[in-house]
Amino acid sequence: MSSTERRRLRLAARVVASWLALMPLPVLAQAYQCRIPEHVAPLALPAPDGPSRRAPVARYTLAASWSPDWCKMHGDTTSMQCSRRYGRFGFVLHGLWPEAARGPAPQWCAARYRPSAALIRRNMCRTPSASLLVHEWAKHGTCMTATPSAYFKTAGILWDAVTWPDADRLSRKEDLVAGDLRDAFLAANPGWPRGAVGIDLSRGGWLREVRLCYGRDFRPKACAARQLGARDGVAMKIWRGL
């Protein structure tokens, strides 16, 4: 990463921090309860699951997984995210992803540092999976910042500036469509552009993720067509599992 890009990221982080200061204080992630494990073993950097790609960053995506659906689909009953021993989770931070102006996103840039166990623990109420945190840094963060701490700080500022709607309550609405979730998100976050809220559904119509789109300055910006996902009128279901 060039010195110009690092200065741009620092400036953008200050802009986001000042924006956050003007907003009402949100809850932590959407952790209904969260207890961090006492010990988190340091994890090795994962092997890349795709090619290394470097490209100028034109915008960003903040991806929020709907945790009950993830746990249902993966049949996971032992992890921090799904076991309920450490709390219950709604929307959780999947990751902050850099995007290129056109073509595939940058990924798997050179990782010189591994996140420490202490840094991982500090972020586990947003992302209740140590392995996912390390993966997101290695795949996406390395194309944005020089250090894991800078990456997680930027993602945390963006995440904490958002108030997540009560998707559990919304799931009980009859004839639920994707537009209802956008309506609820915009009601909780006045001023957000509707086109900056992407919704990812499974083939069966179940909510998997909400993907928030930002420009290079980390301010909300309309999603690209491929990121917007389900249009407002598409039928949607939300697995509660709580």
C-alpha positions in Angstrom: 0.0 0.0 0.0 1.4 3.4 -1.0 1.9 6.3 1.5 -0.9 8.2 -0.4 -3.4 5.4 0.2 -2.4 5.2 3.9 -3.0 8.9 4.3 -6.4 8.6 2.6 -7.4 5.8 4.9 -6.4 7.8 8.0 -8.3 10.8 6.8 -11.4 8.7 6.0 -11.2 7.1 9.4 -11.3 10.6 11.0 -14.3 11.6 8.9 -16.2 8.4 9.9 -15.3 9.0 13.6 -16.6 12.6 13.4 -19.8 11.3 11.7 -20.2 8.7 14.4 -19.9 11.3 17.1 -23.1 13.0 15.8 -25.2 9.8 15.8 -27.1 8.2 18.8 -25.1 5.5 20.5 -26.0 2.1 19.2 -25.9 -1.3 20.8 -22.9 -3.6 20.5 -23.2 -5.5 17.2 -26.5 -7.2 17.5 -25.4 -9.3 20.3 -28.4 -9.9 22.5 -25.8 -11.2 25.1 -22.1 -11.6 24.5 -19.5 -13.2 26.7 -16.0 -13.4 25.2 -14.0 -16.6 25.7 -11.3 -16.3 28.4 -8.7 -17.7 26.1 -8.3 -17.4 22.3 -5.3 -19.2 20.9 -3.3 -17.4 18.2 -4.3 -18.6 14.7 -2.1 -19.0 11.7 -3.0 -17.0 8.6 -5.2 -19.1 6.3 -4.2 -20.4 2.9 -5.7 -18.3 0.1 -9.0 -19.7 -1.3 -8.5 -17.8 -4.6 -5.9 -15.7 -6.5 -4.1 -12.7 -5.2 -5.5 -9.5 -6.8 -4.3 -6.0 -6.4 -6.4 -3.1 -7.7 -7.1 0.5 -6.6 -9.9 0.6 -4.0 -12.9 2.6 -5.3 -15.5 1.8 -2.6 -16.3 -0.6 0.3 -18.9 -3.1 1.4 -19.7 -3.8 5.1 -21.2 -7.3 5.2 -23.5 -8.3 8.1 -24.5 -11.9 8.3 -27.9 -12.9 9.9 -26.5 -15.3 12.5 -29.5 -17.6 13.1 -29.6 -18.5 9.4 -25.8 -19.1 9.3 -26.0 -21.4 12.3 -29.0 -23.3 10.8 -27.3 -23.8 7.4 -24.0 -24.9 8.9 -25.4 -27.1 11.6 -22.9 -25.6 14.0 -23.7 -26.2 17.7 -20.3 -25.8 19.4 -18.9 -22.4 18.3 -19.1 -19.1 20.1 -21.6 -17.9 17.5 -24.0 -20.8 17.6 -23.7 -22.7 20.9 -25.4 -20.0 23.0 -22.8 -20.6 25.7 -21.4 -17.1 24.9 -24.5 -15.3 24.1 -27.1 -14.9 21.3 -26.5 -13.1 18.1 -28.6 -11.4 15.4 -26.6 -9.5 12.8 -22.9 -10.1 13.1 -20.1 -8.4 11.2 -18.9 -10.7 8.4 -16.3 -8.3 7.2 -15.3 -5.0 5.5 -14.5 -5.6 1.9 -12.6 -3.3 -0.5 -14.1 -3.1 -4.0 -12.6 -2.1 -7.3 -14.1 0.5 -9.6 -14.8 -2.3 -12.1 -14.0 -6.0 -12.3 -13.2 -8.4 -9.4 -12.4 -7.0 -6.0 -8.9 -6.9 -4.6 -8.1 -9.8 -2.3 -5.3 -11.8 -0.7 -2.7 -9.0 -0.8 0.5 -9.7 1.0 0.0 -10.3 4.8 3.0 -9.3 6.8 1.3 -9.4 10.2 -1.0 -11.9 12.1 -3.7 -10.5 14.4 -2.8 -11.0 18.0 -5.0 -13.0 20.3 -5.8 -9.8 22.3 -6.9 -8.0 19.1 -9.1 -11.0 18.1 -10.8 -11.0 21.6 -11.6 -7.3 21.4 -13.6 -7.8 18.2 -15.4 -11.0 19.1 -18.7 -9.4 20.1 -19.0 -8.0 16.6 -17.7 -11.1 14.8 -18.0 -14.1 17.2 -15.5 -16.3 15.3 -11.7 -16.0 15.7 -11.1 -17.9 12.5 -13.4 -15.6 10.5 -11.6 -12.5 11.9 -8.2 -13.8 10.8 -9.6 -14.8 7.4 -11.2 -11.4 6.8 -7.9 -9.6 7.6 -5.9 -11.9 5.4 -8.3 -11.8 2.4 -9.7 -8.3 2.5 -7.9 -6.2 5.1 -4.4 -6.7 3.7 -5.6 -4.9 0.5 -6.7 -1.9 2.6 -4.4 -1.2 5.6 -0.9 -2.0 6.7 -1.8 -3.6 10.0 -4.7 -5.8 11.4 -5.4 -3.2 14.1 -6.0 -0.5 11.5 -8.3 -2.8 9.6 -10.4 -3.8 12.6 -10.6 -0.3 13.8 -12.0 1.0 10.5 -14.5 -1.9 10.4 -15.5 -1.3 14.0 -16.1 2.4 13.5 -18.4 1.7 10.6 -20.2 -1.1 12.4 -20.8 0.9 15.6 -22.2 3.8 13.5 -25.1 1.5 12.4 -28.3 0.7 14.3 -29.6 -2.7 13.2 -33.3 -3.3 13.0 -35.1 -6.0 14.9 -35.1 -8.7 12.2 -36.5 -11.2 14.7 -39.6 -9.1 15.1 -39.8 -8.3 11.4 -39.7 -12.0 10.6 -43.3 -12.3 12.0 -44.7 -10.0 9.4 -47.1 -11.5 6.9 -46.1 -11.3 3.2 -42.6 -10.1 4.1 -40.6 -8.7 1.3 -37.0 -7.4 1.0 -38.3 -3.8 0.9 -39.7 -4.3 4.5 -36.2 -4.9 5.7 -34.9 -1.8 3.9 -37.7 0.2 5.4 -36.8 -1.0 8.9 -33.1 -0.3 8.3 -33.8 3.3 7.0 -36.1 4.0 10.0 -33.3 3.0 12.3 -30.7 4.9 10.3 -32.2 8.2 9.1 -30.3 9.7 6.1 -29.1 6.5 4.6 -29.8 6.2 0.9 -32.1 3.3 0.1 -29.9 2.1 -2.7 -26.9 1.7 -0.3 -28.6 -1.3 1.4 -28.0 -4.6 -0.3 -29.8 -7.7 0.7 -28.6 -11.2 0.0 -31.1 -14.1 0.1 -30.6 -17.8 -0.3 -32.2 -19.6 -3.2 -35.1 -20.5 -0.9 -35.7 -16.8 -0.1 -34.1 -16.8 3.4 -32.2 -13.7 4.6 -28.4 -14.4 4.6 -26.8 -11.0 4.7 -27.2 -7.3 4.6 -24.5 -5.6 2.6 -24.0 -1.8 3.2 -22.2 0.1 0.5 -19.8 3.0 0.9 -17.7 5.2 -1.3 -14.0 5.8 -1.0 -14.7 8.4 1.8 -16.6 5.7 3.8 -19.9 7.5 3.5 -22.9 5.5 2.4 -23.2 5.3 -1.4 -25.5 3.5 -3.8 -24.6 -0.2 -4.3 -23.4 -1.5 -7.6 -26.1 -3.6 -9.3 -24.4 -6.9 -8.3 -24.3 -5.8 -4.7 -27.9 -4.6 -4.3 -29.3 -8.2 -4.4 -33.0 -8.7 -3.8 -35.2 -5.8 -5.0 -37.9 -4.4 -2.7 -40.7 -6.6 -4.0 -39.0 -9.9 -3.6 -40.5 -12.3 -1.1 -38.3 -12.9 1.9 -38.2 -15.1 5.0 -36.1 -14.6 8.1 -35.1 -17.6 10.2 -35.4 -16.7 13.9 -33.7 -19.7 15.6 -33.3 -17.6 18.8 
